[in-house]
Every structure is written in structure tokens, then in C-alpha cells.
Amino acid sequence: MVHLYSCGLRETPCGWWIDDGSLRSWGGDGSISERWVSKKGKKRYAYPTEREALENYAARKRRQITILSHQISHAEAGLEEAENRLMEFKAEDIFGEEKAE
């Protein structure tokens, strides 16, 4: 979660140049690594206030929970189907016959 008041370097009419907190990999000189962030972009890297950053973070986490909940439901359905098929195989092993499908 990044908000601009702690890392903003300079402002342009369309966005900000910020220190993204990383070191430049190409020079290794420890200089500031700058990143440009749009003021109007839907998917921003940083926000002007901590409140906006937190609101965006919460929205992203809600979406992540929704996606993962659907993935868990799908996985549980697949597991149930596999376990049911295994029970059929176990019944065949016990009784020595195949069930008609």
C-alpha cells in the first residue's frame, strides 16, 4: 500500500514522480529509483492520501476474496466427485463386479 505524501518526489499536471523504494538494478549505485504514477489511472501504484490508498487496498482484498471463494467452491466440487468415483472403485474391489454406468 503506497500513498504519495511519504514518497512523492515531484508533481506534473498528469501525475507524480515517486520514489518506489527500490534500488536501481542497472547501476547498483544506491540512487533513487523513480516511478511515474498517473493521477487519473484506474489501476494506480500510489494514491495521494492514506485514506484513498486504504480504500483501494480494501477493494482489491474484497475482489481477491471473491475470486478465491469461487476457486475453493470449484475445488470442493471436484474433490467430492473424485471421492464418489473412488467409492465406486472400492465397491467393485469388495464385490468383484463392475457397476453398469
C-alpha positions as CSV (number, residue, x, y, z in Angstrom):
1,M,0.0,0.0,0.0
2,V,1.6,3.2,-1.1
3,H,0.4,6.8,-0.5
4,L,2.2,9.8,-2.1
5,Y,2.8,12.0,0.9
6,S,5.6,9.7,2.1
7,C,7.3,9.0,-1.2
8,G,6.4,11.8,-3.7
9,L,9.3,13.5,-5.4
10,R,7.6,15.9,-7.8
11,E,4.3,16.6,-9.4
12,T,3.3,17.1,-13.1
13,P,-0.1,18.1,-14.5
14,C,-0.9,14.4,-15.2
15,G,0.8,12.6,-12.3
16,W,3.6,12.3,-9.9
17,W,7.2,11.0,-9.9
18,I,7.7,8.9,-6.8
19,D,10.5,7.0,-5.1
20,D,9.3,3.4,-5.3
21,G,11.6,2.3,-2.6
22,S,13.8,0.1,-4.7
23,L,17.4,0.5,-5.6
24,R,18.4,0.8,-9.3
25,S,19.4,-2.6,-10.5
26,W,21.4,-1.4,-13.5
27,G,23.8,0.9,-11.7
28,G,24.0,-0.5,-8.3
29,D,24.8,2.9,-7.0
30,G,22.0,3.1,-4.5
31,S,20.4,6.1,-6.2
32,I,16.6,6.7,-6.0
33,S,14.5,4.6,-8.3
34,E,11.8,6.8,-9.7
35,R,8.4,5.7,-10.9
36,W,5.7,7.8,-12.7
37,V,2.1,7.4,-11.4
38,S,-0.9,8.8,-13.2
39,K,-3.4,10.9,-11.4
40,K,-6.3,9.5,-13.3
41,G,-5.4,5.9,-13.9
42,K,-7.9,3.3,-12.8
43,K,-5.1,0.9,-11.6
44,R,-2.6,3.2,-9.8
45,Y,0.5,2.3,-8.0
46,A,0.1,5.1,-5.4
47,Y,-2.6,7.4,-4.1
48,P,-2.4,11.0,-2.9
49,T,-3.8,10.2,0.6
50,E,-3.6,7.3,3.0
51,R,-7.4,7.1,3.0
52,E,-7.5,6.6,-0.8
53,A,-4.7,4.0,-0.6
54,L,-6.6,2.1,2.1
55,E,-9.9,2.3,0.2
56,N,-8.2,0.8,-2.9
57,Y,-6.5,-1.8,-0.8
58,A,-9.7,-2.9,0.8
59,A,-11.4,-3.1,-2.6
60,R,-8.6,-5.2,-4.0
61,K,-8.8,-7.6,-1.0
62,R,-12.6,-7.9,-1.4
63,R,-12.2,-8.9,-5.0
64,Q,-9.4,-11.3,-4.1
65,I,-11.7,-13.0,-1.5
66,T,-14.5,-13.3,-4.1
67,I,-12.1,-15.0,-6.6
68,L,-10.6,-17.3,-4.0
69,S,-14.0,-18.3,-2.7
70,H,-15.1,-19.4,-6.2
71,Q,-11.9,-21.3,-6.6
72,I,-12.4,-23.1,-3.3
73,S,-16.0,-24.0,-4.3
74,H,-14.8,-25.4,-7.6
75,A,-12.0,-27.4,-5.9
76,E,-14.5,-28.8,-3.3
77,A,-16.9,-29.9,-6.1
78,G,-14.0,-31.6,-7.9
79,L,-12.9,-33.4,-4.7
80,E,-16.4,-34.6,-3.9
81,E,-16.7,-36.0,-7.5
82,A,-13.3,-37.8,-7.2
83,E,-14.2,-39.2,-3.8
84,N,-17.5,-40.5,-5.1
85,R,-15.7,-42.2,-8.0
86,L,-13.2,-43.8,-5.6
87,M,-16.1,-45.2,-3.5
88,E,-17.4,-46.9,-6.7
89,F,-13.9,-48.4,-7.3
90,K,-13.8,-49.7,-3.7
91,A,-17.3,-51.2,-4.1
92,E,-16.0,-53.0,-7.2
93,D,-13.0,-54.3,-5.3
94,I,-15.1,-55.6,-2.5
95,F,-17.8,-57.3,-4.6
96,G,-15.6,-58.1,-7.6
97,E,-18.0,-56.7,-10.1
98,E,-18.3,-53.5,-12.2
99,K,-21.4,-51.3,-11.8
100,A,-23.2,-50.5,-15.0
101,E,-22.8,-46.9,-15.9
